[in-house]
Amino acid sequence: MSTHPLSVNNIFQGYAPPGGVFDEFMMDATQPRPHSKLFLDAVVKIGRDEFEHRWQQAQRTVQANDFAYSGYVTPEDKPRPWELDAIPFLISADEWNQVSTALEQRAQLLNLILKDLYGKQSLLKEGVLPPELVFSHPGFLRAYQREDLPNDRFLHFYAADLARAPNGEWWVLADRTEAASGIGFALENRILTSRMFPDLFQQYHVERLAPFFIAAQETLHNLAPQRQENPRVVLLSHGPTSPNYFEDAYLARYLGYTLVEGGDLAVRKNQVMLKTLGGLIPVDVIFRRQNSSDCDALELDASSSLGVAGLTQAARSGQVGIANALGSGLLESAAFMAFMPRLSQSLLGKDLLIPGVASWWCGLPDQLNYVLKNLEKLIIQPAFRIRGKDTPSLESLNQMSPKKLTELIKANPKQFAAQEKVMRSSVPVWRGKIQPAHLALRAYAVASGDSYTVMRGALARTSSALDPLEVSIRKGEGSKDAWVLSDSPVEHVTLLKEQGRTIKLRRSGSELPSRAADNIFWLGRHLERAEALARLLRAAVNRMSGETRFTSDVELPVLLRCLADQGQIEPGYAIDKMRNQMPPIEHVLPTSVFDKTQSASLRSVIGELFRLGSIVRDRISLDTWRIIRRIDKGFLPERFGVTNLADVLTKTDDLITELSAFSGIIMESMTRTQAFRFLELGRRVERSFQIISLVKNCFIPMPEAQGPIFETVLEVADSLMTYRSRYLANLQLAAVLDLLLTDETNPRSLVFQFMQLSKHVERLPRNHEQPGYTAEQRLAMTLLHSVRMLDIQEAAEAHSLGDYEPLERLIETWEFQLPKLSEAISHRYLVHAVPSHQLSDISPQ
C-alpha cells in the first residue's frame, strides 16, 4: 500500500486488518499480499467516484432482479435483498488446488460413510461409530436402509463450510450433504462482480464457474434409469415459503430444468410422473432441494405435505434418480464431525487433508466432561441437525448462561455437540468505506466419474461477528464473489454447446406443470383486476377533486357503486341515503386503497400479483418480472401512514402505465405456449367480469342524466377515444353498449374476451379421439354465442324505455357461466388422476 500516494482515489487508505487473525488482502497494515496487489492498484486507478458508481449499478441490478434470500410467505414477510459486497475474495490457483484436492477426498469419504450406514453398516458392527449416534438421529431414514443398494453414489452434490485460522491453515467448519444450497447465489455473485470489474476480471485470469455446472448437468443426466439419451430432469423445490426459493428458480432457469414442488409430482406403478396440462409424463431424475424427510409422507414424515407419496419406493426400485440420495442429510450434524478423523482412517486409510474444526459429541462420557469444563470456549450445538430447522435453537443455546446450559446438556447429553470457536480470517468490505469483516467460504463439489469436480470459486460470506455460518446467513450478513486466480489465460466455457444428435424441431408442448398453470391463470386475473380497479379509482378521484368536484354529482354515485361492488369501499357508500351518514368518502378512500389488511383493496391485489409472479418467475422473462417488482415496490403512498387523493391519483396513473408495459411484453415477446394461454385465459375471464360489473352498476337502473354516465363508462373501459373517433360527441346508449359488449374489433369489449376465451380453450391439449366437444369448449362457445346473438339496437331501445329484463337476464347468464368455465378448465387440467395407460391418448395442439 505504501507504493500508492495518499489520494482520495485510494479507498483502501486507512484499512487496518484486525489483530490476531489472518487477513486475506494484507500482510500487515501497509503491505498487500502478492495476489491482491493488482486488484488494489486497479481500484486506485478506477477512483472513488467511479467505484461507487459501478457499485450502485450492481446494487440496482440486484434490486431490479429482486434476487433475495428468504421465502415469500405473507405481504409482511417480504424476501430479504441479497447483500453482495463490492470487493471479491481472491485466492491463488495453487492454493485452491490444495483445497480442491482435500474437498474431493472429503466428499469421497462422506459418500462411503453414507453407503455403509444405509447398507452393510460395518462401521457400527466394528465399533468405529456408536450405534446410538446413528439410530437416535431423526435424519436416519430406516425406510431407505438395505444391503443391496442400487448404486454406489449417495452424495452427488456436496458443500463444505471453510474458514482460515490465524496461522493461515484452512479448516472445515461443517459438511452440507442434504442439498448444497448457495450454488445459485455464487453464480449471481460472479455475474454481478465480473460486470463491475470486466477488465480486471480478464487480467486476473479468473477461473470460470461454468465447468462445475457442466459437470452437474452430466451427473444428473447419468442418474437417469437405463441412461436415456435425453432424460427429463426436474428441480424439486420446497416452494415459495423456502428461504432458498429464489435460488431454486434461478438454478432451474440457468440449468434448463423444470421447477416443481411436491404437488406437481405423483407416483404411478413406481414411476414418478409430472402433472402437466397434457396429463402425466414420466420424470427420470429429481434434483432435490427439499429435506429428505419432506420428500415422502408415505414412508418418511407423515406430517409433511411437501413431498410425493411413494417416492421412496420409486427410488428403491431404481425407477428414478435422485440427487442427493434420500437420507444423505444424516452427515450434516456436528456430532459426526467428532468422528471424522477416525472414519477417514477406517475407510480411506489416510488422514484428512484439511482437518475439521475440533468437535465433541456429548453422548460419550469423556467428551461430555470436556465440554462441560470448557463451555465458555466452545460453541454448543444440537447434535443432530435438520437442515433449515436448527438455526433458532443454535442461537438460543449460545445465549444461555453457563449454569442453565450445563443443566440442559446433563439432562440429555446425546442431543448436544460442541465445537471449538474459530477466529476466522478477515477481508475488506465496502460499507461506504472499507472496513474489515470475518470470512467463511462455502465450497462446492459435484460427483464426476469416480471422483468429484470442485467449483473453481465459492460462496463467500462476511460477518462482523464470529457466529456460526448458518446464523450469519439468517441475519443477512454480507456475501462476496470468490475469484480463483490462474497463472495463465482461462478457456472460455459455456453451458450452451452443440449436441451430436439432431433434435426434433418443436413449436410447443404440454410440459407445463398444472400447479404452474394454475398460478399463471391467477396471475392473469390479478393483472386485469389491478388495472380495472386502477381505472375505476382514477375516474372517481378525478371527480372528487379539482374543479370537477362540484359538477360530478351524477357520475360519482355510480362510480362509488362500482367501487363498493369491487370491495374497495363499504357498501353503504353505494346507497344514497346511507352515504350522507358515513364519513366523507374523500377521507376514507385513500386509506382503503393502500390498506393491505383488506383482502379486496388495490394494495392487496398488487401484493397477490407479486406473490404469484414470484412463484412462477421461472416461467416468465426477466423483463416481465422486473415490471411486476416495480409495480409492487411503486404502489405505496408517498408518505408513510399519510394518504390523500393526490396519492391515489399519482399511483393509479403509474400503475396503469406499468400494466400497459406488461401487456406489451406479453403480446410481443411471450411465446404462444400453454403458459401464455393460461395467462390469457385468466386475463380474459377477469376482464369479462369487470366489463359485466361496470355495465350492471352503471346502466341498471338507467340514470336520468345519461351523457355524463356514458362518458364515464367509456373512460373506465378505456374506449372513450375509440367512441369519439367514430361518433364524435354524440353519446347514445346503443353505440356505447355496442362498444362495450358486441364490437368484435374492440379489445375492451365483452365479445372480444369471449372470442379469445373460445380460441384459447380450443388450443388446450385434449384427447382428439374423444367425440364431441369438452365441457369447457361448450361453455366458451355458449358465452360467445350469447353475445353474438344479441341485437344491441333492440336491447338499447328496450333499456331506454325502462325494460331492464333482457340485459339483466344476459348478465345473470354470464355471471353464472363464467365461473363454470373457470371450474371446468380447473377440473380438466389442474387436477390429475389420469392412469398411466391413458397418457398416450392425450396429445397437445
N, C-alpha and C positions, 0 to 999 in steps of 0.2 A: 504493500500500500504506500510505502514511503516514496515509491517511484512516481506517484501521481502528485502533481501540485495541488495545494489547497484550492478548492474551487466549489462553487455552488453546484456544479455538474456532478460532483462526486457524491452520490447518495450514500456510499459506504463510509464516508468520512465520519469518524467518531464511533463506528461499530466496535464494540468490545465484547469478545466471547466471554461467557460466564466462566468463573474459575472452577476447577475440579472436574471438568468434563472435556470430551473430545469435540472440537469444533470442526465441522465438515468443510468450511471455507478457509479458515485462518489457522496458521500455525501458532501465531500469537497476535497481539494487538496491532502489529504493523506488517506482518509478513503473510501474504496469501499462500495457500497450498498450491503446488505446481499446476494441478489440473483446474484450478479456479481462476488463475490469473487472466486467461484470455477473456473469460466472462466479465471479470471486474473491469478490464480495460475497455471492453465493448460498451458496458453500461456507462462508464465515464464519458466515452465518445458520444453516445446517444444523447446524454444530457438529461437533467432532471425533468424539464418540461416535456420532452418527447417521451421519456419513460412513463411519466404519469399519464400522458395522452394515450399511449399504447395500452396501458393497464386499464384505463377507463373503457377503452374499446372492448377489451376482453371481458370486462365485467358486464358491459351491455349485452354481449353475446350470451353470457351465462343467463342473464335475466330474460333475454328475448326467447331463448330456448327453454327457459324455466327448468333447467337441469337442477334437480333437487335431491336431498336426502330426507326421507320421511314420507310415509304414505299420506294420501288424501283421504281423511276419514270424515270430517264434517267441515262446514264452512269456517268454523272457529279453529280448526286444526289444519291450516294450510301447510304444504310442503316447505321445508326449510331450504333456502337457496344454498347451493353448493359453494363452500368457501375455498376458493383457489388462490394460492399465493403467487406473486409475480416472479419470484426467484426460484428457478428449478434446483432440485438436488442433483449434484454432479458426482459421478464416481467413474474411475478409470475402468477400461475394459478388462485389464488384467485382474484387478481386484474383484470385479463382478464375475469373472470366470471362476474364481475360487468359491465365491458364494454360490454360483450356479451348480458347481460340482457337489457341494455339500447339500444343496436342496434336492438334487437328483437322488443322492444317497438316502436322504431322509424320507422322500416320497416312496422310494422302493421299500424301505423298512416299514413304513406305515401300511403300505399295501399288503406286505407279508403278514403283519400283525392282524389286520382285518380278515385276511384269508384264513388264518389259523383259528381265530376266535369264532368265526362263523362256520368253520369246517371241522378239522380233527381236534382242535383245542389242545394241542400238545403243550402249549405254554402254560396252561392250567394244570395239566397232568404232571408236568415236570417241575412245577413249583416256581417257574420264572415269574408268573403273575399270581397273586392271591385270588382265588375264585370269587370271593365276596366283592372284589373290585369290579368284576365284570357283571356278576349276576344281580348285584344291587343297583346297577346303573340303569336308570329309566330309558337310556338311549340304546340299550342292547335289545335287538329285535329277535326274540326267540322264534318267531314265525319264520325267520329267514335263515335260521341255523340248520345246516345239513352238511354231511361229509362229502357228498358228490356235487360240489359247486360247478355250475355250468361254464365258468371261465376263470381265468387267473387274475382278473383285474377288478378290484373293488374301487380303487381310487383313480379316477380319470382326471379330476381337477383337484389341485392342492394349492393351498396358500399358507405361507408362514409369516408370522409377525416377527420382525427382526429389530434389534436395537444394537447400537455400538457402545461398548463400555468405555470408561475413561482411558484405558490402555490402548484403545483403537481396535480391539477384537470384537467381532460380531457375535451376538447371542440370539438364540431362538426364544422368543417370549411365549409363543403359543402356536399350535398347529390348527389349521382350519381345514377339516376334511369332509364336512357335511355338504357345503356348497360354497365355492370360492367367491364370495361377494367382493365387489370393488373393482372387478375387471373393467366394467364399463366406465367407471369413474376414472380409472387410469388412462383409458383411451381418450376420454373427453379432455382430461388434463393435458395430454400430449397435443391434441389438436389445437387447443387454445394457446398453450405456451409457445408452440412452434410458430404460430402466427405472430406472436409478439416479437420474436427474435428470428425471423426467417434466415437472414444472412448468417447469423451466429450459429444457428442450428446446422447449417451446411458446413461451416468452417470447423465446427467441433466434431464432425463425422458421428453424429448421434445415432446409435443403433435403433433400428426400426422395431415397432411392435407387431407389424403385420405377420412375420413368421410364426409368432405364437398363435395368432388367430387362424392361420392356415393349418397349423398342426391341430388346433382344436376342431376345425371342421373335418379334418381327416379322421381324427379319433372318433368323433360322433358318427361319421359315415361308416366306419368299420365296425361300429357296435350293432349295426342292423342285422337281424337274423338272416341267415342264408346269404349275407353280404350282397344285398341288392345293389345294382349299379347306381340307382338314383332314389335312395330311401327318403321317406317323409320324416323329417325331424321337427319336433315341436319343443318350444321352451316353456316349461311348466312353471308358472309364477304363482306366488301366494295370493296375488291380486292387489287391487288398489290400496288396501289398508296396510300393505307391507312397506317397511322403510326402504326397501330396495326396488319398489315397483318401477320407478323412473329408469333405473338402471336396467331392469329386465326388458322394458320396452325398447330401450336404446340398443341393447345387445341383440334382441330379436331382429330389429330392423337392420343392424350392421351385418349380422351373420346370414340374414335371409331366411330365418325360421319363423314359423307361425307361433305367435304368443298365445298361450292358452292358460286357463285356470282349470281346477279340478272338475268343475261343472261342464266344461267343454268336452270331456272325455268320458267314455263308457267302455266296459269290458264285455265282449261277446265271445263265448267259447275260447276263453284265454287270450283273445286278441284285443288289444287296445284300439278303440275306434274314436275318431274325431267327429263330433256332431257338427255337421255343416248344413247349409241350405239344401244341398243336394242329397242329404241323407248321411249315413255313417260311412266313413272311409278309414282304412287301416292306418295306424301310426306305427312306424318302425323303431324310432328312437326318441327317448324323452331326455332332454337336457333339463335336469331337475334343479329348481331353485328353492323349492319348499323343503322344510324339515322332513326327515324320513317318517316320523310318527304321524304327520299330517297327510301322508300320501294314500292311505288306505284305511277307511273307517271299519272295514270288514274284519281285518286281521291285526291292525296296529292300534290306532286310537279311535275308539268308537265315538268319542265326544267331538271329534273333528269333522267339520263339514267341508273341508277344503280339498280333499283328495278324490280318489277314484276307487270305488269299491271293486275289489278283485285284482288290483294292480300287483299285489304281492305274488299271487298265484301266476299271473301272466309273466312276471319276471322270472319266477322259479322255473316255469315251463319253457323259457327261452324264446317266447313269442315277441318280446320287446326288449330293446336295450335301454338301460337307464344309467345316466351319468350324473352324479356319482351313484354307485350301487346303494340300495336301501340299507340303512344301518351304518353307513360309513361315518356318521357324525359321532359315533361312540368314542373316537380317539381325540375329540376336541377338548376333553376335560383336563383340568390342571392335574388331577390325580395321576394320570398316565405319564405326565412329564417326569415324575419322580422315578419312573421305571425305565425311561428311555435308554440310558447307558447300558443297563443290564439286557434290555431287549436287543440292542444293537449287537452286543457280543454274542447273544444266543442265536440270532437269525442271520447275521452278516459276518460274524467273527471279526468285527472291526470296531474301533472307537468311532464315535460321531465326529465328522469333520468340522461341524460347528456345534458346540455344546448348547444344550438348553439351559435356561436360567434355573438356578438351584431351586428345587421344588420338594415338598414333603406332603405325604398323604397321612392324615391323622388317624387312618384306620390301622396303622401299625404302631404299637406302643412306643418304641424308641423314637419314631418320628413325631408322635404326638407330644412326647416330653420335650423334644427340642423346640417345637412350635410354641408350646405354652411358655417356655422360658424366654422366648425371643419375639414375642408378639409385636413389640414396637418397631422391630427391624423388618418385619415381613408384611406382605400383602395377603390377607386371608380371603379365600375364595370358596364358593361352593365346589365340592369335589367333583360333582357330575354336572357338566354343562349341557344345557339345551339351548341351541343357537337362537339368539334373539330374545331369550327369556331370563338371562342371568344378570344383565346389567343392573337393574334396580337393586337386586339382593347384593350384588358386588359392592355397590356404593354404600348401602346401608351397613354392611358388615364392617367396612373400614371407617365408619363414623361412630362405631360403638366404643364405649370405654373399655380398657383392658379387662376390668373385672367382669363386666357383662359379657364380653366376648369369650372369656375363659369359661364362664358358666355355660354358655351356648355350645361351645365346642365339646366340653366334657359330657354334656347331655347326649350327644350323638356324634362321636368322633369320626365315623366313617363318612359323614356327609360334608367334611371340610378338608381343604388342602391349603397349603401356604406356598408362597414364592418370595424369593429374595427381591428387594427393591433394586432396580437397575437405574443407575444415573445415566440416562440416555444422552447421546451426543447433542450438540446444539447446531443450529443453522440460522442464517439471517432470514428474516421475513419482512415483508413490506406492509406496514400499517400506518401509512402516511410518512413514515420514516423507517429506516432499517433498525430492527430490534432482534435480539436472539430469541429462539424458541427451541424446545426439545423435539427430537425427531424419532419417529418409528416408521419402519417400512413394512408394507405388506407385499411380499414377492409371490409370484405365481408360477406354477408348473402344470403342464398338461401331459398326459400319457402319450408317448410316441414310440411305436415299435416296442422293443423290450425295455425301454427306459423312459425318461421324461424330458420334455423340452421346457426350459425355464424362460419366461418372458425377459427380453432384454430391456428391462425397465421395471417399474414398480409403482405402487400407490404409496406416496409419501404423506405421512400425517404429522402435523406440527401441533404442539400444545405448550401452553405456558406453565403447565403443571406436569408432574410425573405420574399422572393417573394411568391405570391400565388402558390399552389402546381402545377397547370397546367403550370405556367410559368417555374418553376424549371424543370419539366419533359421535356418541349420543349427545354430547354437549355442543356439538357443532364447531369443533376446533378446525384449524386450517388444513389445507391439503396442498401438495406440490406435485409437479411433474418430476419424474426421475430420469435423468439423462445418463446413459451408459456411453462413455466417450471412447470411440475406436481410434486406433492409431492411423487408420487408412480409410479412404472413401468407402461408404457403405452402399451396398447394392440396393437399388430401389425395388421393393417387393410390394405387390398388391394382391388383395383377395380376388380381384377381377382377373380371371385367367381363362384362356381358351380351353375348351374341353375337346377331347379326342373324338367323342361320339357326336354325330349330328343330332340336334334336338328337334323334336316335332314342334312346328310352329303352332301357336295358340292365340286366341283372341280373348277368351275369358274362361272362367271355371267356377265351380261351386264350392271351393275350399274355404269360403268364409265361415268361421265358426258361428253357430247360431247365437251364442251369447254376444259376440261382437256385432252381429246384425241387429240384435235387439237394442243394444246400446246406441248404435248408429241411427236406428229408426227414431229413438227418443232424442238423440242429439238434433236430428232434423226438426222434430216437433218443437223443441225448446228454442231453436233458432227462429222459427216462424212466430212462436208465441212472444218472444222478446221483441221482435220487430213490430208485431201488431200492437202490443202494449205501448211501445215507444211512440208509435204514430198516434194512438189514442191520447196518450198523456200530452204529447206536444200540442195537439189540437186543443185539448182542454185548457192547458196552461196559457196558450196564446189568447184564449177568450176570457181568461181570468185576470189578465194583466194588461197594462198599457191602455191605449185609447179605445180598444175594442171591448173593454170590460163592461161598459155601460150600454153596449149595443148587441150583446150576445145572450140576452135572456132567453132567446128561442133555442139556440144551439146547445148552450151549456147544460140544461137539464137532460137533454138527450145524451150528451157525452157522459154525464155522470151516471146515467142509467147503464151505458155500455161499460164503464169502469166498474160499477157495482157488480154487473153480471160476470166480469172477469176476476172478481175478488180483490180488486185494488183498493176499494173503499167500503165502508159499512153500507149495507143495503138500504139503510134509512135515507141516504143521500139521493136515492133514485125516486123517492116519494115526495111530492111537492109539500104535503102537509107536515111531514116529519123533518124535512131539510131545514126549515126555519128554526126548529127546536134544537138543532145539533150545532156543535162548534163550527165556525166558518171553515168551509172547505179549503180556502186558501192556506189556513194554518195546519190543517190535517194532512192534506195530500202529500206535501214534500216528505214528511216523516214516514208516511206509509209506503212511499215508493222505495225508500232506502232501507226499510226495516227488514233485515234478513231473518228475523224470527217469525215473520208471516210467510207461510208457505207459498202464497199466491202472489206476493209482491214482486215487482220487477227485479229487485236486487236478488231475491231467492231464485227466480227463474234463471238469472245470469249465473248465480252460483252453481245451479244444477247443470247448466250448459258447460261450465268449466269442468265440473266433476266428470261428466260424460266424455268431454273431449280428452281429459287426462287418461281415462280408461282406454280409449281407442286411439291413442296418439300413434301407435304403431301402424294404424290403418289410414292415417291422414298425412298430408305433406307437412313439412316443417313450416312453410309459409302459412298454411291453414292453421296450424297450432299456434303460431305467433299471433294471429288475429284473435283467436279465442282467448289467449292470455291477455292481450291488450284490452279486449272487451271487459274481462274480469277485473283487471287492475284499474281500468279507467272509470268504471261505473261506481264512483264513490263521491260523496259530497265534497266540495272544495274545503270546507271547514269541518273538522271532526265534531260531531254532535250538534251541529247547527245546519239547518237546511232551509231553503226557501224556494219559491217558484223559479227564480233565476237558475238555481242549481239544477232543477228538473229540466228546464228548457235546454240548458247547455249540454247536459249529459245525454238527453234523448237525441239531440242533434248529432252528437258524436257517435252515439250507439248506432243510429240508422246508417251513418256513413260507414262504420266498420262492418256492419252486417251486409251492406251492399258490396263491399270489397270481398267479403266471404263468399257471397253468391257468385261474384265474378270469377273467383278462383275455382269454385266448384264447376261452373259451366264451361270454363275454358281449359282447365287443367286436369280435372279428375277423370280418370279412365272409366269408361262405362261398364264397370264390373258390378257384381252384386252389392258391393259396398255402396256404390253410387246409387243403385236402385233403392236400397233400403233408406238411405239418407233422403232421397227424393220422395219416397213413399211417406216418410214421416213429415217432411215439409208440406206435401200436398194435402195430407189429411188435416194437419193443423191449420193451414191456410183456409181450407174449406170450412172448418169450424169457425174461424174468425170472420169469414165473409157472412156466413149464416147468422152469427151473433150480431154483426153490425146491421144487417138488413132487418132482423127481428126487432132489435131495440130501437131502431130509428124510424121504421115505417109501420109498426103495429103498436098502437094505433097511429093513423096518419096525422102528423102535426098540422095545425092550422096554417102557420106560416111556412110554406113548403120550400121556397127558394133557398133560404139560409141553410136549411137542413140538407137539401140536395147537395149544395156546395161542400158542406162539412163532410158528408159521407164520401163524396168523391175525393176529398183531400185525404181522409184517413185511409181510403182504399188505394191511394197513390194512382188515381185515374183522372184527376182533375185536368191535367194538361191534355190528355187524350180527348176528353169530352169537349174542351174548349176548341181544340183544333177541328173538331167535327161540327159542333153546333154553336160555336161562339158563346154568347152569354144567355142563350135561350134554354133555360132549365125546365125540363119536363120529366115526369115520373117514368114514362115508358123508356125514354132514352137512358135515364140513369139506371133503371133496373136491367135494361139490356146490357149495358157496360159491366154491371156488377155480376149478372147471372148468366146470360146467354150468348155473350160475344166471344166466339172461339178464337178471335185474334188477340184478345186482351189477356196477358199472362196473369192478371189480377182477378179474372172472373172465375165464377164457380165452375162453369162448364170447362174451362181450361184445366182446372185442378182435376176434375173428373176424367178428362181426356188423358192427362198424364198418369193418373192412378191406373186407369184401364191399360195403358201402354206398358207400364212397369210391371203390373201384375201378370200380364201376358208373357213377359220375358223371364219370369221367375222359373227356376227348374221344377220340372214335374214329370210324371210318368206319361209319356206320349202314347203308350199303348192303351191307357185307360180311356174309354169312350166318354164323350160329353165334356162339359166344362166343369172346372173345380168350383167349390163354393165361393172362393174369393173372386174368381173370374165372373161368376154370375152376379155377385153383389156389385162389382165395379161396373159391369155393363148396365145393370139396373139403375144405378145412380146417374150414369151418363145419359141413358135413355130418358130418364125423368126430366132432365133439363132440356134436352133437345126437343122433346115433345111439348114443351111449354110455349104457348102462344103469349109472348110477352106483352104485345099490344093489348090483347083482350084482358090479361091479368091486371095490367096497369089501369085500364078503364074501370074494371070492377073495383079495384082498390081505391081509386079516386072517389068512387061513389059510396065508400064505406063498407064494401063487401070484402072483408079480410080473409074469409074462409079458404079460398083457393090457395093463396100464398101460405097461410098458416098450415094447411094440410101438407103442402110440399115441404115446408120447414120441418114439421114433425117427422115426415118420412126420411128426410136427410139426417136429422139428428138421431134417428133410430138405426139407419142402415150404415152410417159411417163407423160407429163403434163395432158393428157387426163385421164390417170389412176388416178392421184392425184385428179383431179377435180371430177371424178366420185365417188371416196371414200368420198370426202367432201360433195357432194350433198346428198348422201345416209345417211351418219352417223353424219355429223356435222351441218346440218340444219334440224330443225324438225317442221313439221306442221301436224303431224300424228294425226288424230282424235282418241279420246279415245276408240271408239268401235273397232279400228283396232289393239289395243295393244295385244290382245290375239293371233293375227296371227303371232306375231313376237317372235321368240324364239332363244336363244343363242345356240351355239355349245360348 
